Amino acid sequence: MKTQLPIALSNRHIHLSQKDLDILFGEGYQLTKMKDLSQPGQYACEEKVDVVGPKGTIKGVRILGPVRPSTQFELSVSDAFSLGVKPMVRNSGDIKGTPGAKLIGPKGEVEITEGIIVAARHIHMHTKDGEEFGVVDKDIVNIKVGGERGLVFNNVLVRVSESFALEMHVDIEEGNAAGVKNGDLVELIK
């Protein structure tokens, strides 16, 4: 059984629906790929937006492509406090009942009523990785991090799909707390 896998830290970013992209950047706008991300088909874009909450504004939030069915802003707990919204830890796509905010782009503004989340820690695995690690989609595992600030991440969701590449994702605050950097190896323990 395999136990070692790479970890990556995720900073704040936003996924936009085509409808919101059209309002923020102009009808029929297409995102401009800046660089590919580790997950196949996912990429960082040149475009950025400002996010305005009840208490403050976060300027220059990077858009990740491609467009999604629903707009979702993933941020850290500290970012949530800066905006003045209640931080809610959720799995990607689970936005029902989450806070909203105003998004400002070069061509317009959008008021989203929900979609702000602190992303739950998770692991992406290709189907063959799931077999090698002895896990299936939606399993919950623990991850041990070694080193000077070593710790165990509990409640880590495993996502298994033919379209995923092996990698654990944590937000910037969790990664810094554990003293890890992109590409470090961590250990899956059940």
Secondary structure, 3 states (H helix, E strand, C coil): CCCEEEEEEECCEEECCHHHHHHHHCCCCCCCEEEECCCCCCEEEEEEEEEECCCCEEEEEEEEECCCCCCEEECCHHHHHHHCCCCCEECCCCCCCCCCEEEECCCCEEEECCCEEEECCEEEECHHHHHHHCCCCCCEEEEEECCCCCEEEEEEEEEECCCCCCEEEEEHHHHHHHCCCCCCEEEEEC
